[in-house]
Amino acid sequence: MDIVSHGLWGALGFGRRSRASFWWAFFFGIAPDLFSFGIFLTLAFFGLSEHPDWSSGQHPDPNQIPAYVHSAYNVTHSLIVFSIVFGVVWVIRKKPLYILSAWGLHILMDIPTHSHQFFPTPFLWPFFEFTVNGIPWSSPFIFIPDVVLLTLFYAWFWYSRKKRQSSLYEELPLQKG
């Protein structure tokens, strides 16, 4: 799944309480990719790291990507690591931090949308190396429904929110000056 879609799905699922919760859920939705590929791409952008050849329009050879990216990817895309962090945060706060679930949703969405050719999702890391050979998110069978569903759900969310706000204003008594 692409990073923007991850953020939008995370925010839709876990960030609807307020504008701040939306953006925090969006952040947690993109965090697994941000903390693995984002660091690498930022360094490459500033010429501090070599970058793989993306000119073919295909995924580059994973061997062209530094080992630290693979290590960070294992950590950030593991349901085991996510569960431990979620549990620790729950214990510290004495209540769950539901917007953090956008991270878990990211992993669950990546499992069937990454193939063995380029960064399959190591969702059981560090205990098992099992991964699913999914359909890449760049495939029209995944990408087009993703965009259509996001558009429909956000339109519905926006419409229902506007409708709720307008009905709230109708219920307020008018004050006479």
Long-range contacts (C-beta under 8 A, 24 or more apart in sequence): 1-106, 1-109, 1-110, 1-113, 1-137, 1-142, 1-146, 2-137, 2-143, 2-146, 3-30, 3-33, 3-34, 4-30, 5-109, 5-137, 5-146, 5-147, 5-150, 6-30, 6-32, 6-33, 6-102, 6-105, 6-106, 6-109, 7-102, 8-150, 8-154, 9-102, 9-105, 9-106, 9-109, 9-150, 10-99, 10-101, 10-102, 10-103, 10-105, 10-106, 11-102, 12-150, 12-153, 12-154, 12-157, 13-101, 13-102, 13-105, 14-98, 14-99, 14-100, 14-101, 14-102, 14-105, 15-99, 15-102, 16-157, 21-99, 24-99, 25-99, 25-102, 26-102, 27-102, 28-99, 28-100, 28-101, 28-102, 28-103, 28-106, 29-102, 29-103, 29-105, 29-106, 30-106, 31-76, 31-103, 31-106, 32-73, 32-76, 32-77, 32-103, 32-106, 32-107, 32-110, 33-76, 33-106, 35-72, 35-76, 36-69, 36-72, 36-73, 36-75, 36-76, 36-77, 37-69, 37-73, 39-69, 39-72, 40-65, 40-66, 40-68, 40-69, 59-117, 59-118, 59-136, 62-118, 62-119, 73-119, 73-122, 74-122, 74-125, 74-126, 75-125, 77-106, 77-107, 77-110, 77-121, 77-122, 77-123, 77-125, 78-107, 78-122, 78-123, 78-124, 78-125, 78-126, 79-104, 79-107, 79-108, 79-123, 79-124, 80-123, 80-124, 80-125, 80-126, 80-127, 81-125, 82-107, 113-137, 113-142
